[in-house]
Amino acid sequence: MDTNRAIDPELLERALAIGGERPKTATVTVALEEYFARRTQAKIIEHFHTIDDWNPYHDYKAERSHHDHKLGLSG
């Protein structure tokens, strides 16, 4: 999909210098991927400490072992 957009030339040159990708479309693609990743991480971080019954001392390995043993999966 070809899309022509007006991009600030100074901003694009700075991105080219830092990223080193060529051609310019590769730089824009990488920039958009990084933008998406950062925004996605920010959305995930918003949910940190929102689980009310979080127990930092919960031993998930012991629970898994007990569950596997009940199902006859332990060796």
N, C-alpha and C positions, 0 to 999 in steps of 0.2 A: 504494500500500500504506500504509494508515494504521497507524501504530505509536505508541502512547503510552508514553513512558518518563519516569521520574522524573529530571529534570535539575536540578542544583544551581541554584536561582534566582539566587544571587549571581553564579555563573559565567556564566549565560546573560545577565544584565544587563550584565556586563562585555563579553561578546562583542557584544551589541547596540550598546553605546556605541562600541566600536572599529570594528566592521564597518559599521554603519549600515544593514544590510539589514533590511527589514521584509517580511513578518511573521517571527515567531520561527522558523518552519520554514525560511525562507530562510537565516537565520543558522546554524542547525544544519546545513543542507545544505552551506553554504560551509565551515563548520568541519570537517565530515567530509571534504570534498574536499581541503582543505589538510592535514589529518591524513594522508590517504592519500598525497598527493604527497610530504610530508616523509618518511614511512616508506619509500616507494619509493626516494627519493633516498638515504636512509641505507643501504638494501640495496645499491644500486649502488656507493656509496662504499666499502663493505666489500670490493669486488672491485678497487679501485684498487691498483696495484703488485703484482698477483698474477700477471701474465703474465711468465713467466720469460725469454722471448726478446724482450722489448720493446726496440726500438732507437729512441731519440729522434731519431737522425739519418737515419732512413729517408726517402728522397725518394719518396713515393707518387706524386707528379705525374710524375716521370721514369719510374717503373715503368708507370704507366697509359699514358703516351705511347708507350713501347716496345711495350706489349701492343696498343694500338690500331693502331700502325704494322704489326705483324705480321699483324693481322686485316684490314688494308686500310681501316681506319676513319679514319685521319688525313687531314686535308685539305691 
